[in-house]
Amino acid sequence: MAFLILLLSSLYEPEERSGRFRCSVHPLGGREETRNRFTDYAADMTIILSYYKCRDDWEDEGKRVQRWYARSLEKKCEELKMRYPRQWRAVAEGTAGLEAVEKKAAREFDRAINCSGQMLSELFVCGEDFWSDSLRTFGCEIGRFIYLMDAAMDYEKDEKKGNYNPLFYMRRKPEDMRELMEIPLGNAMRIFEKLPLIQDAALMRHILYRGVWQQHDDSQRSGFYKEG
C-alpha cells in the first residue's frame, strides 16, 4: 500500500498537504508527513485487508487476538464497504477463493495465484478512468508475484505446521522459484515503464527491480531455505 501511494501520487499528481505529527510508536520528536487523497485511500484499503487477514488467522489458526482485532474493525469496515463496493467485493471474493483452494482444491495452485492477483488488481484502481486498465493489470501481476514470494518465504514454516503452501503441489523448493516469480514481476515492470511517471519514479523503479527481492536474497544467503 505504501508503493501504491507512490504510484498513484506520481501518476495523478494530486494536491498535497504537509505537516508534522507525533507517532505513537516513536513518540519522542515530531514526524513530517505529506498527505493527499491517495494516502487516505491506501489507509482505507489497509483496513479492509487487515480485517480479512485477521479473520483468516482466526479461522485457520484460532488466534484470539486476531479475532478481537477483526471485531474492532467491523464498524469502520461497514463504512468502507459502502464507500468502496468494488474493492470490498474483490477482497471478499479473493479471500474466499484462496480459502476454497486451501481447504478443498489444494492442487489448483494456479487458481490461488490468480485469486491473489485479481484481488490486488482492483485495489490498484482508485477510480475508473483512462489509466484503469493499466493499473488493474499492473496490480494483478504484482498480486501474483506477492503470492508466490510469500509461498517461498513461508515454505519452511508451513512445512513444520502442516499449513497449505502451493509449492508443495508444484513440487518446487523456494530456491527454485526465482525464475517463475520473475514472470509476473516482469509483466508488471513493462506496464510500469509505459506510465508517465516522474515524481518518485527512481524510488519505485528501485523497489521493483531490487527492493522486492531483498528478503528473498537475504534468506538464500543466510541458508534460510532448506537444501534440496
C-alpha positions as protocol buffer text, in pm:
chain_id: "A"
residue {
  index: 1
  type: MET
  ca { x: 0 y: 0 z: 0 }
}
residue {
  index: 2
  type: ALA
  ca { x: 293 y: 237 z: 55 }
}
residue {
  index: 3
  type: PHE
  ca { x: 406 y: 161 z: -300 }
}
residue {
  index: 4
  type: LEU
  ca { x: 51 y: 222 z: -421 }
}
residue {
  index: 5
  type: ILE
  ca { x: 60 y: 571 z: -269 }
}
residue {
  index: 6
  type: LEU
  ca { x: 382 y: 648 z: -455 }
}
residue {
  index: 7
  type: LEU
  ca { x: 244 y: 512 z: -782 }
}
residue {
  index: 8
  type: LEU
  ca { x: -93 y: 686 z: -779 }
}
residue {
  index: 9
  type: SER
  ca { x: 54 y: 1013 z: -649 }
}
residue {
  index: 10
  type: SER
  ca { x: 311 y: 1017 z: -927 }
}
residue {
  index: 11
  type: LEU
  ca { x: 57 y: 927 z: -1196 }
}
residue {
  index: 12
  type: TYR
  ca { x: -220 y: 1169 z: -1096 }
}
residue {
  index: 13
  type: GLU
  ca { x: -18 y: 1446 z: -924 }
}
residue {
  index: 14
  type: PRO
  ca { x: -288 y: 1533 z: -667 }
}
residue {
  index: 15
  type: GLU
  ca { x: -284 y: 1834 z: -438 }
}
residue {
  index: 16
  type: GLU
  ca { x: -75 y: 1756 z: -129 }
}
residue {
  index: 17
  type: ARG
  ca { x: -60 y: 1894 z: 223 }
}
residue {
  index: 18
  type: SER
  ca { x: 237 y: 1869 z: 456 }
}
residue {
  index: 19
  type: GLY
  ca { x: 264 y: 1887 z: 832 }
}
residue {
  index: 20
  type: ARG
  ca { x: 404 y: 1729 z: 1144 }
}
residue {
  index: 21
  type: PHE
  ca { x: 259 y: 1468 z: 1378 }
}
residue {
  index: 22
  type: ARG
  ca { x: 355 y: 1254 z: 1675 }
}
residue {
  index: 23
  type: CYS
  ca { x: 399 y: 884 z: 1608 }
}
residue {
  index: 24
  type: SER
  ca { x: 258 y: 654 z: 1876 }
}
residue {
  index: 25
  type: VAL
  ca { x: 539 y: 405 z: 1814 }
}
residue {
  index: 26
  type: HIS
  ca { x: 813 y: 668 z: 1828 }
}
residue {
  index: 27
  type: PRO
  ca { x: 661 y: 948 z: 2040 }
}
residue {
  index: 28
  type: LEU
  ca { x: 982 y: 1143 z: 2101 }
}
residue {
  index: 29
  type: GLY
  ca { x: 1009 y: 1421 z: 1850 }
}
residue {
  index: 30
  type: GLY
  ca { x: 770 y: 1508 z: 1571 }
}
residue {
  index: 31
  type: ARG
  ca { x: 748 y: 1337 z: 1234 }
}
residue {
  index: 32
  type: GLU
  ca { x: 696 y: 1503 z: 899 }
}
residue {
  index: 33
  type: GLU
  ca { x: 410 y: 1388 z: 680 }
}
residue {
  index: 34
  type: THR
  ca { x: 274 y: 1454 z: 333 }
}
residue {
  index: 35
  type: ARG
  ca { x: -86 y: 1359 z: 265 }
}
residue {
  index: 36
  type: ASN
  ca { x: -314 y: 1354 z: -35 }
}
residue {
  index: 37
  type: ARG
  ca { x: -627 y: 1168 z: -141 }
}
residue {
  index: 38
  type: PHE
  ca { x: -427 y: 855 z: -216 }
}
residue {
  index: 39
  type: THR
  ca { x: -273 y: 830 z: 131 }
}
residue {
  index: 40
  type: ASP
  ca { x: -628 y: 826 z: 265 }
}
residue {
  index: 41
  type: TYR
  ca { x: -733 y: 571 z: 3 }
}
residue {
  index: 42
  type: ALA
  ca { x: -440 y: 341 z: 82 }
}
residue {
  index: 43
  type: ALA
  ca { x: -517 y: 367 z: 453 }
}
residue {
  index: 44
  type: ASP
  ca { x: -874 y: 254 z: 385 }
}
residue {
  index: 45
  type: MET
  ca { x: -753 y: -38 z: 171 }
}
residue {
  index: 46
  type: THR
  ca { x: -514 y: -137 z: 452 }
}
residue {
  index: 47
  type: ILE
  ca { x: -806 y: -156 z: 694 }
}
residue {
  index: 48
  type: ILE
  ca { x: -1003 y: -382 z: 458 }
}
residue {
  index: 49
  type: LEU
  ca { x: -704 y: -610 z: 402 }
}
residue {
  index: 50
  type: SER
  ca { x: -625 y: -619 z: 774 }
}
residue {
  index: 51
  type: TYR
  ca { x: -982 y: -712 z: 858 }
}
residue {
  index: 52
  type: TYR
  ca { x: -983 y: -1012 z: 625 }
}
residue {
  index: 53
  type: LYS
  ca { x: -631 y: -1113 z: 729 }
}
residue {
  index: 54
  type: CYS
  ca { x: -738 y: -1117 z: 1095 }
}
residue {
  index: 55
  type: ARG
  ca { x: -1046 y: -1322 z: 1014 }
}
residue {
  index: 56
  type: ASP
  ca { x: -834 y: -1567 z: 819 }
}
residue {
  index: 57
  type: ASP
  ca { x: -582 y: -1603 z: 1105 }
}
residue {
  index: 58
  type: TRP
  ca { x: -864 y: -1666 z: 1350 }
}
residue {
  index: 59
  type: GLU
  ca { x: -1038 y: -1925 z: 1134 }
}
residue {
  index: 60
  type: ASP
  ca { x: -718 y: -2105 z: 1031 }
}
residue {
  index: 61
  type: GLU
  ca { x: -509 y: -2089 z: 1347 }
}
residue {
  index: 62
  type: GLY
  ca { x: -752 y: -1985 z: 1619 }
}
residue {
  index: 63
  type: LYS
  ca { x: -561 y: -1669 z: 1709 }
}
residue {
  index: 64
  type: ARG
  ca { x: -784 y: -1495 z: 1964 }
}
residue {
  index: 65
  type: VAL
  ca { x: -603 y: -1164 z: 1939 }
}
residue {
  index: 66
  type: GLN
  ca { x: -675 y: -1157 z: 1566 }
}
residue {
  index: 67
  type: ARG
  ca { x: -1042 y: -1230 z: 1632 }
}
residue {
  index: 68
  type: TRP
  ca { x: -1059 y: -937 z: 1873 }
}
residue {
  index: 69
  type: TYR
  ca { x: -879 y: -711 z: 1626 }
}
residue {
  index: 70
  type: ALA
  ca { x: -1116 y: -808 z: 1343 }
}
residue {
  index: 71
  type: ARG
  ca { x: -1415 y: -724 z: 1561 }
}
residue {
  index: 72
  type: SER
  ca { x: -1262 y: -388 z: 1649 }
}
residue {
  index: 73
  type: LEU
  ca { x: -1251 y: -305 z: 1276 }
}
residue {
  index: 74
  type: GLU
  ca { x: -1607 y: -409 z: 1194 }
}
residue {
  index: 75
  type: LYS
  ca { x: -1769 y: -69 z: 1242 }
}
residue {
  index: 76
  type: LYS
  ca { x: -1515 y: 106 z: 1020 }
}
residue {
  index: 77
  type: CYS
  ca { x: -1539 y: -175 z: 766 }
}
residue {
  index: 78
  type: GLU
  ca { x: -1915 y: -129 z: 730 }
}
residue {
  index: 79
  type: GLU
  ca { x: -1844 y: 228 z: 625 }
}
residue {
  index: 80
  type: LEU
  ca { x: -1570 y: 120 z: 382 }
}
residue {
  index: 81
  type: LYS
  ca { x: -1793 y: -150 z: 234 }
}
residue {
  index: 82
  type: MET
  ca { x: -2040 y: 119 z: 132 }
}
residue {
  index: 83
  type: ARG
  ca { x: -1771 y: 360 z: 11 }
}
residue {
  index: 84
  type: TYR
  ca { x: -1569 y: 109 z: -192 }
}
residue {
  index: 85
  type: PRO
  ca { x: -1806 y: -171 z: -302 }
}
residue {
  index: 86
  type: ARG
  ca { x: -1586 y: -284 z: -591 }
}
residue {
  index: 87
  type: GLN
  ca { x: -1270 y: -308 z: -382 }
}
residue {
  index: 88
  type: TRP
  ca { x: -1454 y: -467 z: -91 }
}
residue {
  index: 89
  type: ARG
  ca { x: -1604 y: -730 z: -319 }
}
residue {
  index: 90
  type: ALA
  ca { x: -1262 y: -804 z: -471 }
}
residue {
  index: 91
  type: VAL
  ca { x: -1104 y: -868 z: -131 }
}
residue {
  index: 92
  type: ALA
  ca { x: -1401 y: -1070 z: -6 }
}
residue {
  index: 93
  type: GLU
  ca { x: -1414 y: -1287 z: -319 }
}
residue {
  index: 94
  type: GLY
  ca { x: -1037 y: -1321 z: -338 }
}
residue {
  index: 95
  type: THR
  ca { x: -1013 y: -1429 z: 25 }
}
residue {
  index: 96
  type: ALA
  ca { x: -1297 y: -1679 z: -22 }
}
residue {
  index: 97
  type: GLY
  ca { x: -1130 y: -1815 z: -335 }
}
residue {
  index: 98
  type: LEU
  ca { x: -799 y: -1864 z: -157 }
}
residue {
  index: 99
  type: GLU
  ca { x: -973 y: -2035 z: 132 }
}
residue {
  index: 100
  type: ALA
  ca { x: -1155 y: -2270 z: -106 }
}
residue {
  index: 101
  type: VAL
  ca { x: -831 y: -2372 z: -273 }
}
residue {
  index: 102
  type: GLU
  ca { x: -654 y: -2426 z: 58 }
}
residue {
  index: 103
  type: LYS
  ca { x: -933 y: -2641 z: 202 }
}
residue {
  index: 104
  type: LYS
  ca { x: -1099 y: -2815 z: -92 }
}
residue {
  index: 105
  type: ALA
  ca { x: -887 y: -2796 z: -406 }
}
residue {
  index: 106
  type: ALA
  ca { x: -531 y: -2770 z: -281 }
}
residue {
  index: 107
  type: ARG
  ca { x: -378 y: -2883 z: -610 }
}
residue {
  index: 108
  type: GLU
  ca { x: -538 y: -2593 z: -801 }
}
residue {
  index: 109
  type: PHE
  ca { x: -250 y: -2362 z: -712 }
}
residue {
  index: 110
  type: ASP
  ca { x: -296 y: -2161 z: -1034 }
}
residue {
  index: 111
  type: ARG
  ca { x: -641 y: -2065 z: -910 }
}
residue {
  index: 112
  type: ALA
  ca { x: -495 y: -1945 z: -581 }
}
residue {
  index: 113
  type: ILE
  ca { x: -228 y: -1739 z: -756 }
}
residue {
  index: 114
  type: ASN
  ca { x: -493 y: -1578 z: -976 }
}
residue {
  index: 115
  type: CYS
  ca { x: -718 y: -1503 z: -678 }
}
residue {
  index: 116
  type: SER
  ca { x: -437 y: -1302 z: -524 }
}
residue {
  index: 117
  type: GLY
  ca { x: -377 y: -1119 z: -849 }
}
residue {
  index: 118
  type: GLN
  ca { x: -742 y: -1034 z: -910 }
}
residue {
  index: 119
  type: MET
  ca { x: -783 y: -910 z: -555 }
}
residue {
  index: 120
  type: LEU
  ca { x: -491 y: -668 z: -575 }
}
residue {
  index: 121
  type: SER
  ca { x: -582 y: -559 z: -927 }
}
residue {
  index: 122
  type: GLU
  ca { x: -897 y: -386 z: -802 }
}
residue {
  index: 123
  type: LEU
  ca { x: -718 y: -215 z: -515 }
}
residue {
  index: 124
  type: PHE
  ca { x: -474 y: -52 z: -757 }
}
residue {
  index: 125
  type: VAL
  ca { x: -768 y: 117 z: -933 }
}
residue {
  index: 126
  type: CYS
  ca { x: -893 y: 400 z: -713 }
}
residue {
  index: 127
  type: GLY
  ca { x: -1145 y: 513 z: -976 }
}
residue {
  index: 128
  type: GLU
  ca { x: -1231 y: 420 z: -1334 }
}
residue {
  index: 129
  type: ASP
  ca { x: -1054 y: 638 z: -1592 }
}
residue {
  index: 130
  type: PHE
  ca { x: -803 y: 632 z: -1877 }
}
residue {
  index: 131
  type: TRP
  ca { x: -537 y: 457 z: -1665 }
}
residue {
  index: 132
  type: SER
  ca { x: -764 y: 195 z: -1508 }
}
residue {
  index: 133
  type: ASP
  ca { x: -676 y: -91 z: -1742 }
}
residue {
  index: 134
  type: SER
  ca { x: -301 y: -40 z: -1698 }
}
residue {
  index: 135
  type: LEU
  ca { x: -329 y: -10 z: -1321 }
}
residue {
  index: 136
  type: ARG
  ca { x: -558 y: -312 z: -1298 }
}
residue {
  index: 137
  type: THR
  ca { x: -317 y: -529 z: -1498 }
}
residue {
  index: 138
  type: PHE
  ca { x: -18 y: -397 z: -1302 }
}
residue {
  index: 139
  type: GLY
  ca { x: -189 y: -474 z: -972 }
}
residue {
  index: 140
  type: CYS
  ca { x: -284 y: -822 z: -1090 }
}
residue {
  index: 141
  type: GLU
  ca { x: 74 y: -909 z: -1181 }
}
residue {
  index: 142
  type: ILE
  ca { x: 206 y: -767 z: -854 }
}
residue {
  index: 143
  type: GLY
  ca { x: -54 y: -969 z: -665 }
}
residue {
  index: 144
  type: ARG
  ca { x: 56 y: -1288 z: -839 }
}
residue {
  index: 145
  type: PHE
  ca { x: 419 y: -1211 z: -761 }
}
residue {
  index: 146
  type: ILE
  ca { x: 344 y: -1141 z: -394 }
}
residue {
  index: 147
  type: TYR
  ca { x: 157 y: -1469 z: -357 }
}
residue {
  index: 148
  type: LEU
  ca { x: 449 y: -1667 z: -498 }
}
residue {
  index: 149
  type: MET
  ca { x: 701 y: -1474 z: -290 }
}
residue {
  index: 150
  type: ASP
  ca { x: 500 y: -1532 z: 29 }
}
residue {
  index: 151
  type: ALA
  ca { x: 479 y: -1903 z: -53 }
}
residue {
  index: 152
  type: ALA
  ca { x: 856 y: -1922 z: -93 }
}
residue {
  index: 153
  type: MET
  ca { x: 924 y: -1727 z: 227 }
}
residue {
  index: 154
  type: ASP
  ca { x: 672 y: -1930 z: 431 }
}
residue {
  index: 155
  type: TYR
  ca { x: 778 y: -2269 z: 293 }
}
residue {
  index: 156
  type: GLU
  ca { x: 968 y: -2393 z: 597 }
}
residue {
  index: 157
  type: LYS
  ca { x: 711 y: -2261 z: 846 }
}
residue {
  index: 158
  type: ASP
  ca { x: 421 y: -2412 z: 652 }
}
residue {
  index: 159
  type: GLU
  ca { x: 601 y: -2744 z: 625 }
}
residue {
  index: 160
  type: LYS
  ca { x: 651 y: -2758 z: 1002 }
}
residue {
  index: 161
  type: LYS
  ca { x: 295 y: -2653 z: 1087 }
}
residue {
  index: 162
  type: GLY
  ca { x: 122 y: -2852 z: 814 }
}
residue {
  index: 163
  type: ASN
  ca { x: -22 y: -2540 z: 653 }
}
residue {
  index: 164
  type: TYR
  ca { x: -116 y: -2510 z: 288 }
}
residue {
  index: 165
  type: ASN
  ca { x: 158 y: -2394 z: 53 }
}
residue {
  index: 166
  type: PRO
  ca { x: 129 y: -2412 z: -327 }
}
residue {
  index: 167
  type: LEU
  ca { x: 496 y: -2504 z: -363 }
}
residue {
  index: 168
  type: PHE
  ca { x: 420 y: -2846 z: -211 }
}
residue {
  index: 169
  type: TYR
  ca { x: 191 y: -2923 z: -506 }
}
residue {
  index: 170
  type: MET
  ca { x: 414 y: -2753 z: -761 }
}
residue {
  index: 171
  type: ARG
  ca { x: 694 y: -2983 z: -646 }
}
residue {
  index: 172
  type: ARG
  ca { x: 928 y: -2689 z: -613 }
}
residue {
  index: 173
  type: LYS
  ca { x: 1165 y: -2570 z: -344 }
}
residue {
  index: 174
  type: PRO
  ca { x: 1190 y: -2199 z: -256 }
}
residue {
  index: 175
  type: GLU
  ca { x: 1537 y: -2173 z: -407 }
}
residue {
  index: 176
  type: ASP
  ca { x: 1393 y: -2288 z: -741 }
}
residue {
  index: 177
  type: MET
  ca { x: 1125 y: -2020 z: -757 }
}
residue {
  index: 178
  type: ARG
  ca { x: 1307 y: -1709 z: -874 }
}
residue {
  index: 179
  type: GLU
  ca { x: 1267 y: -1774 z: -1247 }
}
residue {
  index: 180
  type: LEU
  ca { x: 896 y: -1837 z: -1203 }
}
residue {
  index: 181
  type: MET
  ca { x: 848 y: -1527 z: -986 }
}
residue {
  index: 182
  type: GLU
  ca { x: 1023 y: -1313 z: -1246 }
}
residue {
  index: 183
  type: ILE
  ca { x: 738 y: -1373 z: -1495 }
}
residue {
  index: 184
  type: PRO
  ca { x: 461 y: -1171 z: -1323 }
}
residue {
  index: 185
  type: LEU
  ca { x: 711 y: -917 z: -1193 }
}
residue {
  index: 186
  type: GLY
  ca { x: 848 y: -867 z: -1545 }
}
residue {
  index: 187
  type: ASN
  ca { x: 495 y: -819 z: -1678 }
}
residue {
  index: 188
  type: ALA
  ca { x: 436 y: -553 z: -1410 }
}
residue {
  index: 189
  type: MET
  ca { x: 763 y: -378 z: -1493 }
}
residue {
  index: 190
  type: ARG
  ca { x: 670 y: -349 z: -1860 }
}
residue {
  index: 191
  type: ILE
  ca { x: 347 y: -172 z: -1767 }
}
residue {
  index: 192
  type: PHE
  ca { x: 526 y: 47 z: -1514 }
}
residue {
  index: 193
  type: GLU
  ca { x: 776 y: 169 z: -1774 }
}
residue {
  index: 194
  type: LYS
  ca { x: 493 y: 281 z: -2004 }
}
residue {
  index: 195
  type: LEU
  ca { x: 327 y: 502 z: -1741 }
}
residue {
  index: 196
  type: PRO
  ca { x: 412 y: 877 z: -1746 }
}
residue {
  index: 197
  type: LEU
  ca { x: 575 y: 880 z: -1403 }
}
residue {
  index: 198
  type: ILE
  ca { x: 823 y: 1144 z: -1285 }
}
residue {
  index: 199
  type: GLN
  ca { x: 780 y: 1202 z: -913 }
}
residue {
  index: 200
  type: ASP
  ca { x: 949 y: 921 z: -715 }
}
residue {
  index: 201
  type: ALA
  ca { x: 999 y: 721 z: -1035 }
}
residue {
  index: 202
  type: ALA
  ca { x: 1358 y: 632 z: -944 }
}
residue {
  index: 203
  type: LEU
  ca { x: 1250 y: 513 z: -600 }
}
residue {
  index: 204
  type: MET
  ca { x: 969 y: 298 z: -739 }
}
residue {
  index: 205
  type: ARG
  ca { x: 1199 y: 157 z: -1005 }
}
residue {
  index: 206
  type: HIS
  ca { x: 1449 y: 62 z: -735 }
}
residue {
  index: 207
  type: ILE
  ca { x: 1176 y: -113 z: -538 }
}
residue {
  index: 208
  type: LEU
  ca { x: 1054 y: -310 z: -839 }
}
residue {
  index: 209
  type: TYR
  ca { x: 1394 y: -404 z: -976 }
}
residue {
  index: 210
  type: ARG
  ca { x: 1578 y: -467 z: -649 }
}
residue {
  index: 211
  type: GLY
  ca { x: 1384 y: -400 z: -330 }
}
residue {
  index: 212
  type: VAL
  ca { x: 1122 y: -671 z: -375 }
}
residue {
  index: 213
  type: TRP
  ca { x: 1398 y: -933 z: -386 }
}
residue {
  index: 214
  type: GLN
  ca { x: 1589 y: -823 z: -76 }
}
residue {
  index: 215
  type: GLN
  ca { x: 1429 y: -1052 z: 180 }
}
residue {
  index: 216
  type: HIS
  ca { x: 1433 y: -1343 z: -64 }
}
residue {
  index: 217
  type: ASP
  ca { x: 1802 y: -1296 z: -146 }
}
residue {
  index: 218
  type: ASP
  ca { x: 1897 y: -1242 z: 220 }
}
residue {
  index: 219
  type: SER
  ca { x: 1723 y: -1567 z: 307 }
}
residue {
  index: 220
  type: GLN
  ca { x: 1915 y: -1756 z: 43 }
}
residue {
  index: 221
  type: ARG
  ca { x: 2249 y: -1611 z: 156 }
}
residue {
  index: 222
  type: SER
  ca { x: 2178 y: -1693 z: 520 }
}
residue {
  index: 223
  type: GLY
  ca { x: 2083 y: -2051 z: 439 }
}
residue {
  index: 224
  type: PHE
  ca { x: 1719 y: -1999 z: 544 }
}
residue {
  index: 225
  type: TYR
  ca { x: 1593 y: -2227 z: 272 }
}
residue {
  index: 226
  type: LYS
  ca { x: 1647 y: -2596 z: 309 }
}
residue {
  index: 227
  type: GLU
  ca { x: 1889 y: -2756 z: 72 }
}
residue {
  index: 228
  type: GLY
  ca { x: 1725 y: -2973 z: -194 }
}
